[in-house]
């Protein structure tokens, strides 16, 4: 099964977690690859996924790249380029047809604009994949998680689970309580709580990926 990896915001660790997932899947014999259809700014995230995918060509993993570190819609306008959503779907179908499993990493959060009227959420809907939601563990995370889950459901998609990512070594009260309360506020499973610097995944998360 393929998955769409999204975040509650930019900088929450989507690429870091996607790399860990690819590593675990490939170590278990699964021919899994990453796919980041859109990148803006530097291309390090795409390179990370290409390396984690058995050193696939970066243009296969990341077919559309823009220089400015902005939302794809704005970055494309600055380069006088346009993004055709059909081309994104075509690139996904190409990589999916050649590999056993694909983890699609979105750009930024759920409602980042790809064009003036087409968003990351629309791409996820077109791909029709179960969604894994990554959230940074910090004050405000619960609000961001709940809003994103509502938006995922509104698109008619299924959230396969939440990963809470610890971006700092130290934990304050909000970080400690977030983990314990997430599942009581939603029917979606908390699949993993990643401690800062952790390089392994929970068995529960791996079980979902391999289902």
N, C-alpha and C positions, 0 to 999 in steps of 0.2 A: 504494500500500500504506500502511496505517496502522501506527503503532508505539506501544508502551507505554514510556514513559520512567520508569525507576526509579533509585533511588540506593542506595548502600551505607549511607546514613545521612541524617539531615536536615542541611541546610546544606551540601551538597556541590556545589551549583550547577545543580540540575535546571532551574530556571526560566531562569537565564541561558543555559544551553545550548539549551533548547527555543526560546527567543526567537531565538537565532542560527540555529537550524535553520529556523525558520519564515521568517525574513528571507531566507535563502539560497534556500529553495524558492520563495517568492513572487517574488523577484527573477528567478528562472528561469522564471516563468510558471505555476507550480503554485499552484492555489487551495488552499493548505494553511492549516489553522487549528489552534489549540491547544484542548485541553479539559482542565480541571482539576476533576474531579468534586467533590472535597472540599478545602476550605481551612479552616484554623483560625488564629485570631489576626487580624492585619491582613489586608487583601485585596490587598496590593500585587502579589503574584505573579500573582494572577488578572487584575489590571488590566494588568500587563505583557503577559500572553498575549493579552488581549482587544485591546490596541493592536496587537500584532504580528500579529493575525489580521484586520487590515483594520478595526479598531475595531468588532468585534462587540459586542453587548450583553453586559455582564459576567455577567448571570445565565444566558446561554446557554453561555458558556465555563466558568462556575463555578456550577452549580446549587445546591450545598449549602455553606453557609458557617456557621461557628460562631465565637463571639467569643473563646473561650479558646484560647491557643496551646498546645494539648495534642493528644494523639492523638484522632482523630475520635470514637471510642467514648466517651472520657471527656468531651470537650467537649460532646457531645450529651447525656450524662447530666446535666451541670451545667445545661443549658438545658431539662431535662425534655422532650427531643425524642428521637425514634427515627430510625434510618436503615434504610430498606428497600433491600437490595441490588438488588431489581428496579427501583427508581426510578433507580438509578445507571446500570443497563444501558439503560433506556428513554431517559434523557437523552443517553447516548452515541449510540444509534441515531438519535435525532432530529438531532443535529449532523452525524453521519456521512452521513445521507441528503441533506443540503443542501450538502455541501462535498466537494471532490475528494479531500482527504487530511486526516487528523486525527492529531495527535500528542497522545497522552493522557499527562498528567503525574500520577504518583502522589503521595501525601502521605507525606513522610518516606521510610523505607526499605521493604524488601520485606515485612516481617511486621508492619507497623503495624496495630493493630486498628481496624476500622471498626465492628464490633459486638462482642459478647462472644465470638462464634464465627465471625466473618467478617473476613478480613484483606485488605490490599492485594493480596497474592498471589492470593487468591480472586477478586478483581475482575479482575486481569490474566488469570486462567484463564477467567473468564466471557467476557471480550472476545476471548480467543483470538488475541492479536496478538503478533508478534515483539517482543522486549524489547531496548531499548538501556539498558545499565547505565552509570551515571555514578558515578565514585569520586573523592573528593578525594585528591590526591597528597600523602601524608604517611606517617609511620611507622604501620604497622598496616594500610595499604591492601591489601596482598596478602592478608592473612587475611580481611578484609571482602569483598574481591572474590571469593575462592575460595568462601567460605561462601554468598554470595549466588548465585553461579553454580550451586552444587549445589542450592540451593533452587529456582531457576528450572527447572532440569532435572527436579527431583522433581515439579514441577507439570505436566510434559509440555510445557513451552513452549521455544521456541528463543530464545537470546540472539543477536541480530544483530551484537553487537559491544560493546566497552567504550570509554568516553571517560574519559581520565584528566585531571582538572581541577586546575590549579595555582592554589591559593588565595592564595599568597604570592609576592612578588617573588623572594626568595632561595630557593635550593635546597640542601638538605643531602644527605648521602650516600644516605639512604633514598629521597628523591625522585628522585635521579639513577638509582639502580639499579632502582627500581620499573618505570620505562618499559621498560627493556631485558629484564626477566625475565618480565613478565606472560605473553607469548605462549608462553614455554617451559614454563609451569606449567599451561596450559590450551589447548584447541583453539579458543578464542574469539579473534577478531581484536581487536587494539587499533586502533580506527578513528581516534583522534585523541588528541593530547596538547595540551591547551589551556594556553598560557602565561598567567600572570596578566595580565588586561587585554586579551587577544586578542579581536578582533572578527570573525574569519573562521574558516572550517572547512576541514579537509583535503578534498581531492578524493575520497579513499577513503570518507570518511563520506558525502559527497554522493552518491557512486555507490550506496552501500547504500540511502540514502533514496529514490533515484529508480529503483531496480531494478524 
